[in-house]
Amino acid sequence: MQLTLFDLDNTLLADDSDYLWGRFLVDEGVVDAEHYARENERFHAQYQEGNLDIHAYQRFALAPLRTHSLDTMHALRADYVERIIRPRVARHTPALLDYHRQRGDTIAIITATNRFITEPIATLLGIDTLIATDPEIVDGVYTGEIAGVPCFQAGKIERAKAWVANQPETFERVNFYSDSLNDLPLLRWADRAIAVDPDDTLAAAAREAGWPIISLRGEQPPFQLSPTE
């Protein structure tokens, strides 16, 4: 049996759910527009450059969960997933996921984006296993901190290994699909790495390593994928 891991943002989705959530909260008037928009852009740029402070970012991203009721935030999240995320599922994502299911792979999303945002997105995609950055919750309240190891950069390897160790199955091979330079550690750890609509740094690394480079967004499906390899 093979384990196939998928990054979420700009991989299965044709956009970044973390960044879009911040913009959504601004548009809905949930947060101070000027401050939140500025910080959202700043952290997004750091992520794209590969130097994001994940703890500082999560304190920022989780702050609305501390200042608004969970009922309010859950209602906003449901609206967000339906109106903002559903249209941004990459064109060929459903077919790719179905292929791996039919092949008998165990499939999972592994993402740096926090679980509050990504859990309903995983449900939308029909993926039961989600390995994400976990917000700390104490006495039912979000603290703004991260619980355990952030699912980010090298931390993704640690989280993947911990998840695999708790499974009854033995996986003969691990495949990983991602778009981001931040995922180079896990891509290099995986038995088979596939670059999906990659950023420039990952595209260069993929060409050097001989990894497939595919797009899930174009008119034509990525026939060069050959997932049976």
Backbone bond lengths (Angstrom), bond angles and torsions (degrees), N, CA, C in turn:
res aa  C-N    CA-C-N  psi(-1)  N-CA   C-N-CA  omega(-1)  CA-C   N-CA-C  phi
1 M - - - 1.458 - - 1.527 109.89 -
2 Q 1.339 114.80 142.21 1.445 120.12 179.00 1.528 110.24 -108.44
3 L 1.325 115.25 147.81 1.448 122.61 172.65 1.523 107.69 -103.54
4 T 1.318 116.34 124.56 1.457 120.67 178.27 1.517 108.68 -117.17
5 L 1.323 114.78 116.94 1.453 123.20 -178.85 1.521 110.11 -102.17
6 F 1.318 115.62 141.94 1.458 121.45 178.82 1.522 109.72 -126.75
7 D 1.328 116.20 127.24 1.450 118.87 163.25 1.529 107.21 -66.40
8 L 1.328 116.36 159.68 1.469 119.49 -176.81 1.517 112.70 -100.87
9 D 1.325 116.61 -62.81 1.458 120.96 -171.11 1.522 111.71 -71.69
10 N 1.330 115.07 129.25 1.466 123.04 -177.91 1.527 112.82 61.59
11 T 1.310 116.24 15.79 1.466 121.75 173.92 1.521 107.34 -120.74
12 L 1.335 117.71 -81.42 1.467 119.74 173.96 1.525 110.87 -71.08
13 L 1.315 115.86 -30.05 1.464 121.43 173.83 1.528 109.20 -100.36
14 A 1.318 115.94 148.56 1.460 120.58 177.38 1.527 110.03 -93.51
15 D 1.325 115.80 38.82 1.456 122.55 178.12 1.522 106.95 -175.35
16 D 1.321 116.75 -176.14 1.459 123.07 -174.95 1.525 109.37 -110.95
17 S 1.331 117.35 110.60 1.464 121.19 -175.13 1.519 112.49 -65.65
18 D 1.326 117.87 -31.42 1.456 122.26 178.98 1.528 110.28 -66.46
19 Y 1.313 116.01 -50.78 1.459 122.05 179.59 1.532 110.89 -63.73
20 L 1.318 116.32 -43.22 1.462 120.23 -179.33 1.523 112.06 -65.00
21 W 1.335 117.20 -35.07 1.464 121.06 177.01 1.534 109.92 -60.82
22 G 1.320 116.38 -42.66 1.457 119.47 177.08 1.516 111.94 -61.01
23 R 1.313 117.26 -44.91 1.464 121.06 178.18 1.528 111.13 -64.09
24 F 1.316 116.38 -38.23 1.468 121.37 178.53 1.523 110.68 -61.81
25 L 1.329 117.16 -44.23 1.464 120.27 -179.87 1.524 110.97 -63.91
26 V 1.334 116.29 -36.36 1.468 119.76 175.29 1.525 110.15 -63.95
27 D 1.332 116.24 -48.72 1.464 120.75 -177.06 1.532 112.16 -62.98
28 E 1.337 116.26 -31.99 1.462 120.63 -179.05 1.524 112.79 -85.37
29 G 1.325 117.16 -1.57 1.454 120.84 178.75 1.511 114.50 72.45
30 V 1.324 116.52 23.54 1.467 121.39 -177.28 1.520 111.17 -81.76
31 V 1.328 116.86 -26.92 1.463 122.59 -175.50 1.524 109.22 -128.25
32 D 1.317 116.34 165.16 1.452 121.33 174.78 1.523 108.72 -63.67
33 A 1.313 116.79 114.93 1.465 121.28 -167.49 1.522 112.68 -62.16
34 E 1.308 117.74 -50.71 1.460 119.88 -174.36 1.520 111.68 -64.42
35 H 1.329 116.49 -49.03 1.464 120.53 -178.24 1.530 110.88 -65.21
36 Y 1.322 116.85 -48.08 1.461 120.18 -173.77 1.523 110.86 -67.70
37 A 1.318 116.65 -41.12 1.464 119.34 178.99 1.522 111.13 -63.08
38 R 1.340 116.40 -42.18 1.467 120.10 179.94 1.524 111.52 -63.31
39 E 1.339 116.65 -45.67 1.455 120.27 -179.09 1.531 111.40 -69.11
40 N 1.315 116.98 -36.93 1.461 120.61 177.98 1.524 110.25 -60.28
41 E 1.320 116.96 -43.23 1.461 120.98 178.22 1.528 110.84 -65.86
42 R 1.325 116.65 -41.06 1.466 120.64 -178.22 1.527 110.92 -63.08
43 F 1.320 116.57 -47.90 1.461 119.21 -179.69 1.527 111.44 -67.27
44 H 1.320 116.79 -35.67 1.469 119.91 179.24 1.525 110.54 -64.03
45 A 1.326 116.50 -40.23 1.464 120.15 177.62 1.522 110.84 -64.38
46 Q 1.332 117.30 -40.46 1.465 120.47 177.57 1.526 110.60 -61.20
47 Y 1.335 116.35 -42.32 1.469 119.61 178.89 1.524 110.72 -60.91
48 Q 1.320 116.70 -45.05 1.458 120.24 -178.79 1.526 111.98 -64.64
49 E 1.323 116.32 -28.40 1.464 121.04 179.02 1.525 112.54 -85.67
50 G 1.333 117.34 -10.51 1.456 121.16 178.34 1.508 114.96 85.13
51 N 1.357 117.99 16.55 1.464 119.64 -178.32 1.530 112.69 -126.78
52 L 1.320 116.93 32.23 1.458 121.86 -179.77 1.526 111.21 -69.83
53 D 1.332 116.40 133.87 1.464 122.55 168.49 1.522 106.44 -84.94
54 I 1.330 116.46 100.31 1.456 120.95 -171.79 1.524 112.28 -63.89
55 H 1.321 117.38 -33.00 1.471 119.80 -179.56 1.530 110.62 -70.38
56 A 1.331 116.82 -44.78 1.467 119.93 177.38 1.524 110.35 -62.80
57 Y 1.328 115.86 -40.72 1.459 118.37 -179.99 1.523 111.49 -64.06
58 Q 1.323 117.33 -43.15 1.462 118.97 -178.40 1.528 111.74 -66.52
59 R 1.314 118.21 -34.49 1.470 118.95 174.93 1.529 110.06 -59.58
60 F 1.318 115.50 -40.72 1.462 120.69 177.03 1.526 111.19 -66.76
61 A 1.319 116.93 -50.44 1.469 121.41 -174.15 1.521 112.42 -66.78
62 L 1.330 117.37 -32.12 1.456 121.50 -176.65 1.523 113.20 -89.69
63 A 1.333 117.55 -8.50 1.467 120.65 -176.76 1.531 113.10 -55.03
64 P 1.345 120.31 -40.77 1.472 118.58 179.55 1.521 113.40 -61.89
65 L 1.323 117.89 -25.75 1.462 120.58 178.51 1.526 111.71 -72.95
66 R 1.316 115.98 -14.25 1.462 120.65 178.26 1.523 111.69 -94.18
67 T 1.313 117.06 -19.97 1.465 120.28 -173.83 1.521 113.39 -110.08
68 H 1.327 117.68 -5.83 1.463 121.53 178.18 1.529 108.78 -129.21
69 S 1.313 116.14 154.79 1.464 119.80 -179.65 1.522 110.15 -65.61
70 L 1.321 115.93 150.58 1.457 119.48 178.89 1.521 111.33 -65.53
71 D 1.326 117.76 -32.23 1.463 119.54 176.28 1.532 110.37 -60.20
72 T 1.322 115.97 -43.29 1.465 120.34 178.48 1.517 111.14 -63.78
73 M 1.334 116.17 -45.02 1.463 120.19 -177.30 1.522 111.68 -69.37
74 H 1.317 118.10 -35.67 1.463 120.11 177.57 1.529 110.56 -66.47
75 A 1.338 117.02 -39.78 1.469 120.09 178.27 1.525 110.62 -65.28
76 L 1.331 116.65 -41.69 1.459 120.18 176.81 1.519 111.27 -62.86
77 R 1.313 116.31 -42.20 1.464 120.71 -179.17 1.528 111.12 -62.63
78 A 1.326 117.74 -42.70 1.466 120.46 179.29 1.529 110.51 -61.37
79 D 1.327 116.29 -42.54 1.460 120.90 178.33 1.527 110.29 -64.62
80 Y 1.314 116.04 -41.75 1.468 122.12 179.61 1.526 111.60 -60.77
81 V 1.314 116.93 -47.82 1.467 119.90 -178.41 1.521 110.58 -63.56
82 E 1.310 116.84 -40.90 1.462 119.65 -177.14 1.539 111.87 -71.85
83 R 1.315 117.05 -45.26 1.469 119.74 -173.03 1.526 113.64 -87.87
84 I 1.341 116.48 -33.63 1.456 119.82 -172.99 1.531 112.32 -102.15
85 I 1.322 116.65 -43.38 1.470 119.59 -174.03 1.521 112.72 -84.00
86 R 1.308 118.61 -45.65 1.470 119.84 -176.16 1.532 111.92 -51.16
87 P 1.335 119.78 -45.01 1.470 118.88 179.87 1.529 113.50 -69.70
88 R 1.335 116.96 -11.75 1.459 119.83 -176.29 1.524 113.27 -103.54
89 V 1.312 117.61 7.84 1.461 119.14 170.00 1.521 107.23 -64.44
90 A 1.320 117.43 125.81 1.458 121.15 -175.60 1.531 110.90 -58.08
91 R 1.312 116.05 146.38 1.464 122.51 -171.73 1.528 113.21 -50.42
92 H 1.335 117.30 -44.35 1.469 119.85 -173.48 1.530 113.36 -101.39
93 T 1.340 117.50 8.43 1.464 120.30 178.21 1.520 112.81 -59.31
94 P 1.339 120.53 -49.41 1.468 118.89 -178.53 1.525 113.17 -57.90
95 A 1.340 116.90 -40.90 1.465 119.76 -179.24 1.525 111.03 -66.91
96 L 1.332 116.98 -39.46 1.455 120.22 179.29 1.528 111.03 -65.04
97 L 1.322 116.72 -44.70 1.461 119.57 178.53 1.526 110.89 -63.26
98 D 1.329 117.30 -42.36 1.462 120.70 179.25 1.522 110.81 -62.34
99 Y 1.324 117.22 -38.65 1.463 119.73 179.37 1.519 110.82 -60.28
100 H 1.314 116.26 -46.74 1.463 118.94 -178.05 1.524 111.88 -69.14
101 R 1.324 116.92 -33.37 1.468 119.46 174.42 1.526 110.19 -63.61
102 Q 1.324 116.94 -47.01 1.464 120.85 -178.13 1.521 111.29 -64.40
103 R 1.316 116.58 -29.82 1.462 120.37 177.85 1.514 112.26 -74.11
104 G 1.339 116.26 -14.50 1.448 120.55 179.29 1.513 114.63 93.69
105 D 1.337 117.10 10.54 1.462 119.78 178.56 1.528 110.64 -68.98
106 T 1.315 115.88 151.19 1.454 121.55 161.99 1.517 106.56 -83.09
107 I 1.325 117.52 127.82 1.455 120.25 -176.96 1.526 109.88 -118.33
108 A 1.326 115.48 147.82 1.460 121.61 -178.85 1.513 109.89 -152.75
109 I 1.317 115.29 148.43 1.467 121.42 168.35 1.517 107.73 -90.95
110 I 1.325 116.56 136.30 1.460 121.52 172.78 1.522 107.16 -129.04
111 T 1.334 116.15 117.23 1.467 120.13 -168.59 1.516 111.88 -144.28
112 A 1.325 115.23 146.99 1.464 120.74 175.31 1.524 111.49 -75.76
113 T 1.325 117.41 -22.34 1.459 120.93 -178.93 1.521 109.99 -65.50
114 N 1.317 117.14 142.41 1.465 119.34 -171.55 1.526 112.88 -69.39
115 R 1.307 113.80 157.37 1.462 121.65 -173.48 1.523 113.09 -63.10
116 F 1.317 117.44 -31.89 1.470 118.78 -179.74 1.522 110.04 -58.26
117 I 1.306 117.28 -43.25 1.461 121.07 -179.75 1.518 111.91 -75.63
118 T 1.325 117.05 -41.63 1.470 120.08 -167.01 1.521 114.79 -88.46
119 E 1.310 118.39 -19.41 1.475 118.58 -176.87 1.524 112.16 -59.22
120 P 1.340 119.52 -48.74 1.468 117.88 178.14 1.527 113.54 -69.99
121 I 1.332 117.46 -22.37 1.466 119.48 176.30 1.526 109.73 -71.35
122 A 1.325 117.14 -40.58 1.464 120.19 175.09 1.524 110.16 -59.85
123 T 1.326 116.83 -40.87 1.469 120.54 177.50 1.520 110.51 -62.92
124 L 1.319 117.04 -43.23 1.469 121.42 177.21 1.523 111.33 -56.00
125 L 1.333 116.47 -38.62 1.464 121.45 -178.51 1.527 112.92 -85.12
126 G 1.319 117.04 -4.47 1.457 120.59 179.66 1.512 113.63 74.03
127 I 1.320 117.04 28.19 1.467 121.95 -179.43 1.522 108.73 -108.09
128 D 1.326 116.20 120.03 1.462 121.00 -174.53 1.523 113.12 -79.04
129 T 1.318 117.13 -30.94 1.461 120.46 -174.22 1.517 110.42 -100.83
130 L 1.321 114.82 120.82 1.460 121.95 179.64 1.526 108.48 -126.50
131 I 1.325 115.43 120.10 1.463 122.22 173.33 1.528 105.50 -108.77
132 A 1.326 116.62 109.64 1.456 121.35 -172.05 1.525 109.52 -137.08
133 T 1.324 116.04 169.17 1.460 120.33 171.29 1.524 107.91 -68.56
134 D 1.319 116.04 125.12 1.468 121.04 -174.14 1.521 110.97 -97.61
135 P 1.328 118.13 120.95 1.464 120.10 174.79 1.532 110.44 -68.87
136 E 1.305 116.02 144.02 1.462 120.35 175.18 1.526 109.06 -76.55
137 I 1.326 115.69 133.12 1.466 122.50 177.57 1.523 107.47 -125.99
138 V 1.314 117.18 123.32 1.461 122.49 179.46 1.524 108.24 -122.85
139 D 1.322 115.75 122.17 1.468 121.31 -178.31 1.528 111.33 53.56
140 G 1.338 115.10 39.76 1.452 120.65 176.73 1.507 115.21 77.81
141 V 1.341 116.68 8.56 1.462 120.81 -176.93 1.529 109.77 -119.15
142 Y 1.329 116.58 133.57 1.461 121.21 175.15 1.522 108.83 -70.80
143 T 1.336 116.65 128.56 1.461 120.80 -178.13 1.525 112.94 -90.10
144 G 1.323 117.25 -18.10 1.453 121.46 -174.05 1.515 113.29 93.80
145 E 1.321 116.56 -7.13 1.456 121.13 178.84 1.527 110.05 -97.60
146 I 1.328 115.55 172.74 1.459 122.43 179.30 1.516 108.95 -99.26
147 A 1.315 116.69 136.34 1.464 121.93 175.09 1.525 108.54 -90.68
148 G 1.325 116.74 120.52 1.456 120.38 177.77 1.511 112.97 74.92
149 V 1.316 114.96 -151.40 1.469 121.90 -175.17 1.526 109.85 -83.38
150 P 1.331 118.06 126.40 1.472 119.04 175.22 1.528 110.41 -61.34
151 C 1.315 116.08 139.48 1.473 121.01 -179.71 1.524 107.85 -86.85
152 F 1.340 115.09 70.02 1.463 120.86 -169.40 1.515 109.45 -149.86
153 Q 1.349 115.82 133.69 1.455 122.53 179.50 1.531 109.59 52.08
154 A 1.332 119.45 -127.85 1.471 120.85 -177.49 1.518 111.88 -62.59
155 G 1.343 117.02 -24.72 1.455 119.97 177.32 1.514 113.08 -61.23
156 K 1.331 116.88 -24.85 1.471 119.10 177.39 1.531 111.16 -64.56
157 I 1.326 117.02 -34.78 1.461 119.39 177.40 1.520 109.79 -64.60
158 E 1.327 116.11 -46.75 1.462 120.23 -179.63 1.521 111.27 -60.56
159 R 1.327 116.58 -43.20 1.463 119.85 179.83 1.528 111.17 -68.27
160 A 1.332 117.79 -38.60 1.466 120.63 178.24 1.519 110.67 -64.78
161 K 1.326 116.83 -45.20 1.462 120.32 179.32 1.520 111.34 -61.82
162 A 1.326 116.90 -41.45 1.464 120.50 179.98 1.524 110.78 -64.07
163 W 1.336 116.94 -39.84 1.458 119.79 179.33 1.535 110.32 -66.90
164 V 1.326 116.53 -45.64 1.469 120.73 179.79 1.524 110.80 -59.48
165 A 1.320 117.24 -40.73 1.466 121.14 -177.74 1.522 112.44 -62.71
166 N 1.323 117.05 -22.97 1.461 121.17 -178.03 1.525 113.31 -95.79
167 Q 1.327 116.97 4.84 1.464 119.97 -178.94 1.528 111.22 -95.25
168 P 1.319 117.37 146.75 1.463 119.85 177.92 1.529 112.69 -73.59
169 E 1.341 116.65 -22.60 1.457 120.66 -178.48 1.530 111.11 -82.94
170 T 1.317 114.19 156.20 1.455 120.87 169.54 1.518 107.64 -107.55
171 F 1.312 116.24 124.73 1.462 120.54 -176.95 1.525 109.63 -95.25
172 E 1.332 114.79 126.14 1.470 118.93 -178.46 1.517 111.85 -79.16
173 R 1.346 116.43 -21.58 1.451 119.20 -179.73 1.521 109.47 -156.90
174 V 1.320 115.56 147.64 1.461 121.69 176.49 1.522 108.43 -116.13
175 N 1.336 116.48 126.21 1.454 123.50 174.68 1.528 108.12 -108.28
176 F 1.315 117.05 147.38 1.460 119.74 179.93 1.517 109.86 -143.01
177 Y 1.329 116.04 129.37 1.454 124.16 177.47 1.528 108.96 -109.12
178 S 1.324 117.72 129.78 1.465 120.57 176.99 1.519 111.40 -157.09
179 D 1.336 114.10 160.96 1.469 122.33 178.84 1.516 113.42 -105.50
180 S 1.352 118.75 -12.75 1.459 120.33 -158.37 1.521 115.32 -115.19
181 L 1.317 115.04 143.70 1.458 120.65 172.38 1.517 111.65 -59.04
182 N 1.337 117.92 -27.25 1.462 120.79 178.75 1.525 112.56 -65.58
183 D 1.333 116.50 -18.04 1.458 120.88 -179.23 1.522 113.40 -98.23
184 L 1.322 117.34 8.64 1.470 118.80 179.03 1.530 112.72 -56.41
185 P 1.335 120.87 -39.28 1.478 118.46 177.99 1.530 112.55 -57.37
186 L 1.326 117.71 -47.21 1.466 119.60 -178.13 1.526 111.27 -72.60
187 L 1.317 117.77 -34.69 1.459 120.06 176.67 1.528 110.73 -61.59
188 R 1.311 117.10 -39.83 1.466 120.61 179.43 1.520 111.86 -73.51
189 W 1.334 116.91 -26.54 1.470 121.07 178.06 1.521 111.55 -76.99
190 A 1.319 117.23 -34.33 1.464 121.36 -176.81 1.529 111.04 -64.49
191 D 1.323 115.67 156.30 1.464 120.11 176.45 1.519 111.12 -72.68
192 R 1.321 116.18 -32.65 1.467 120.06 177.58 1.517 108.53 -138.46
193 A 1.313 116.36 122.71 1.458 122.98 -179.77 1.520 109.86 -108.29
194 I 1.335 116.02 137.52 1.452 121.42 177.51 1.518 107.60 -129.37
195 A 1.321 117.20 123.06 1.459 122.33 178.14 1.522 109.09 -88.42
196 V 1.323 116.10 126.13 1.461 122.05 -175.75 1.530 109.40 -114.53
197 D 1.318 116.87 116.94 1.463 120.05 -179.09 1.529 110.16 41.52
198 P 1.329 117.48 55.75 1.462 120.69 -167.02 1.521 114.06 -74.67
199 D 1.350 114.61 155.23 1.458 119.46 168.96 1.526 108.32 -69.84
200 D 1.324 116.75 171.01 1.464 120.42 -172.75 1.530 112.25 -61.50
201 T 1.328 116.44 -40.61 1.468 119.60 -178.69 1.516 111.34 -65.16
202 L 1.331 116.80 -45.56 1.460 119.65 178.75 1.524 110.93 -66.83
203 A 1.322 117.76 -38.58 1.468 119.77 179.27 1.518 110.55 -59.22
204 A 1.332 116.92 -43.16 1.465 120.35 179.04 1.521 111.14 -65.10
205 A 1.332 116.75 -42.44 1.472 120.63 178.64 1.522 110.74 -64.51
206 A 1.326 116.88 -38.40 1.465 120.67 179.90 1.522 111.26 -65.92
207 R 1.316 116.66 -42.32 1.469 119.60 178.25 1.530 110.63 -63.25
208 E 1.318 116.21 -41.80 1.469 120.08 -179.93 1.522 111.06 -64.96
209 A 1.345 116.72 -39.17 1.468 120.74 -177.30 1.524 112.86 -85.19
210 G 1.336 117.25 -11.82 1.460 120.17 -177.91 1.515 113.98 79.55
211 W 1.339 116.94 22.78 1.466 120.30 178.02 1.522 110.09 -78.39
212 P 1.329 117.48 147.29 1.470 119.37 173.45 1.528 110.59 -61.52
213 I 1.318 115.87 144.80 1.465 122.99 173.67 1.522 106.63 -121.44
214 I 1.335 116.14 120.92 1.455 120.52 -175.91 1.525 110.15 -129.93
215 S 1.316 115.72 167.42 1.459 121.93 171.76 1.521 108.88 -126.31
216 L 1.326 115.10 135.77 1.462 120.54 174.45 1.524 111.56 -100.96
217 R 1.335 116.76 11.06 1.459 120.28 -171.56 1.526 114.03 -112.69
218 G 1.324 117.62 -16.74 1.449 120.32 -172.11 1.514 113.74 -77.31
219 E 1.327 114.72 175.66 1.462 120.74 178.18 1.522 111.09 -64.34
220 Q 1.315 116.71 -39.22 1.458 121.25 -176.92 1.532 110.53 -97.44
221 P 1.330 117.52 141.69 1.470 120.03 176.33 1.513 110.40 -66.48
222 P 1.322 117.87 155.21 1.475 121.21 -176.79 1.520 110.78 -79.58
223 F 1.330 116.53 77.37 1.462 119.83 -176.36 1.511 112.26 -61.43
224 Q 1.337 117.10 -24.49 1.459 120.02 -179.49 1.526 112.57 -71.52
225 L 1.352 115.37 -2.17 1.465 119.21 -176.30 1.514 113.11 -60.16
226 S 1.343 117.25 -46.85 1.472 122.58 -178.81 1.524 111.66 46.80
227 P 1.352 119.22 62.21 1.457 120.35 -175.46 1.530 113.71 -68.34
228 T 1.336 119.01 -8.26 1.454 119.60 177.58 1.521 112.40 -79.64
229 E 1.316 118.15 -8.25 1.449 120.19 -178.69 1.529 110.76 -62.34
